Amino acid sequence: MTAIMRASVRGGSRAVLRALMAGCFAVTLAGCYQTEVAEKEYPTDYRQRHPIVLREGAQNVDILLGRNRGGLTPSQRADVVSYA
């Protein structure tokens, strides 16, 4: 330990350090306290438990064409194949 740390830990500083640690511990445990009780019933239908819905609709495929591009990228090629 350095001389500064030794000087700060001596005497009344130890009591302050202990009080500070106890306070931090108490604040940490206070976050675990919960007053609300879960009163809602758990839904039995899977559509209510997992409300994710997929819908098919119009889809746009953007393909950039131009000189000196060297062809389609693999992701663009996969888009064209899936569209076809």
C-alpha positions in Angstrom: 0.0 0.0 0.0 1.2 3.5 -0.7 1.7 6.1 2.0 -1.4 8.0 0.9 -3.6 4.9 1.2 -2.2 4.1 4.6 -2.9 7.6 5.8 -6.5 7.6 4.5 -7.3 4.2 6.1 -6.1 5.1 9.6 -8.2 6.4 12.5 -11.7 7.7 11.7 -11.3 7.0 8.0 -11.9 3.3 8.7 -15.2 4.0 10.3 -16.2 6.2 7.4 -15.1 3.6 4.9 -17.1 0.9 6.8 -20.2 3.1 6.9 -19.9 3.9 3.2 -19.6 0.2 2.3 -22.6 -0.7 4.5 -24.6 2.1 2.8 -23.6 0.8 -0.6 -24.6 -2.7 0.4 -28.0 -1.5 1.7 -28.7 0.5 -1.5 -27.9 -2.6 -3.5 -30.3 -4.8 -1.5 -33.0 -2.1 -1.6 -33.2 -2.6 -5.4 -34.4 -6.2 -4.8 -37.4 -5.1 -2.8 -40.7 -5.3 -4.7 -44.1 -4.2 -3.5 -46.2 -5.1 -6.5 -47.8 -8.5 -6.7 -48.4 -10.1 -10.0 -52.2 -10.4 -10.2 -52.6 -10.8 -14.0 -53.3 -14.3 -15.1 -50.9 -15.9 -17.5 -52.5 -16.2 -21.0 -53.2 -19.8 -22.0 -53.6 -19.1 -25.7 -50.3 -19.1 -27.7 -51.5 -16.1 -29.8 -51.8 -14.0 -26.6 -48.4 -15.2 -25.3 -46.6 -14.6 -28.5 -48.3 -11.8 -30.4 -45.8 -11.8 -33.4 -47.5 -11.9 -36.7 -45.8 -12.2 -40.1 -47.5 -10.8 -43.1 -46.5 -11.0 -46.8 -46.8 -8.0 -48.9 -45.2 -5.9 -51.6 -41.4 -6.1 -51.5 -38.8 -4.0 -53.3 -35.5 -5.2 -54.5 -32.9 -2.5 -55.2 -30.1 -3.5 -57.6 -27.5 -0.9 -58.4 -26.2 -1.1 -62.0 -23.5 0.8 -63.6 -20.1 0.7 -65.3 -17.1 -0.9 -63.8 -19.0 -2.6 -61.0 -17.8 -6.1 -61.9 -21.1 -7.8 -61.4 -23.6 -8.4 -58.6 -22.6 -8.8 -55.0 -23.5 -12.2 -53.4 -26.4 -10.6 -51.4 -27.8 -8.9 -54.6 -27.4 -12.2 -56.5 -29.4 -14.0 -53.7 -32.1 -11.3 -53.9 -32.4 -11.7 -57.7 -32.6 -15.6 -57.4 -35.2 -15.4 -54.7 -37.3 -12.9 -56.7 -37.1 -15.1 -59.8 
